[in-house]
Amino acid sequence: MADIPDTGKTLPRRLGNLRFRHFRLIDLLVRMGTVRKAAQAMSLTQPAASLMVRDLEMAFGVTLFERSPKGMVMTAHGRAILDRARIIVGELQLAAAQARGSAEGATQLLCVGALPRVMLDLMPLVVCHTHAEWPELRLRFIEGVASQLLPLLRSGEVDCVIARLTNDVVASMDADEFHQLKLYDEGMCLVCSATNPLAKRHRLKLQELVNADWVLPPPETVARQVFTNTFLRAGVTPPTSRIESLSVVSSMSLVQQAPYLTIAPSVVAHDWQRLGLLHVLPVALDSSLSPIAFLCRQSNRGANAVSRLGTIIAKCAARIRQPLSGKRRASSAAR
């Protein structure tokens, strides 16, 4: 369809004809690819869904989708609207959930996207704090890496994200799209079980670890990149993984029970070593890690609940930074 010129007076009237289901349809068309499947998901007839697409295009004055042999293909105009449409859907669904929670006596629900690693120490501190100081808050966690969580933050499916920001992830974000707050830096280390023969060694060379059985995170994770770079910079071919796991807890539990090695966050590894569950190997890893940070949408930064939760997370992160600094000084002295 030809673009409809906006006179400044007709646009608000045209947009006023749209309903929540129109914006949900935009998201479903992109996810499912055809009008028929999107219509089925919304319990509509295909002609009704097609008419809604026409309503959307008339309201915005541009063509949002083009038909192709493979289904509905979003135009550049449609892609410009997609993120905003998802935010509208996400915010309204969140409002409905909060309204239900209010009726049940809970007045606030926040959805947090979190790196699995921070669920081991940072988020338990946050939960303890909010349980005591903010009992009406309900938290929902979605675990993943930054590349998985930022699209959810962008679409409004989560209210904030705690993740490690790599250069690639930062490059994928628009300027001023998200508010960012650095929480802390953290190193990684290699670990084995407390009964593994390697636990008795005071010195190790990377070459000695190449043929070991490894539980490693996926290649796209920061931890795996640190692991690989450590071996490459030493001129050693990086070991392959016998088992691949994104979960830090799962990896360390496997290492505790079987003759495997893995890479783990330093603060968590030293805590498990103190409990006699694991042993930190005497190997220095590449230290060029990206910081763990708190992110929220700029448009949501002023929201009282998100801002308050961000302040709590920052305070709890400060408690983690202190022992981390002590461990780094001890590690440097040992080298």
Buried (B, 14 or more C-beta within 10 A) or exposed (E): EEEBEEEEEEBEEBEEEBEEBBBBBBBBBBEBBBBBBBBBBBEBEBEBBBEBBEBBBBBBBBBBBEEEEEBBBBBEBBEEBBBBBBBBBBBBBBEEBBEEBEEEEBBBBBBBBBBBBBBBBBBEBBBEBBEEEBEEBBBEBBBBBBBBBBBBBBBBBBBBBBBBBBEEBBEEBEEEBBBBBEBBBBBBBBBBBBEBEBBEBEEEEBEEBBEBBBBBBEEEBBBBBBBBBBBEEBEBEBBEBBBBBBBBBBBBBBBBEEEBBBBBBBBBBBBBBEEEBBBBBBBBBBEEBBEBBBBBBEEBEEBEBBBBBBEBBBEBBEEBBEBBEEBBEEBEEEE
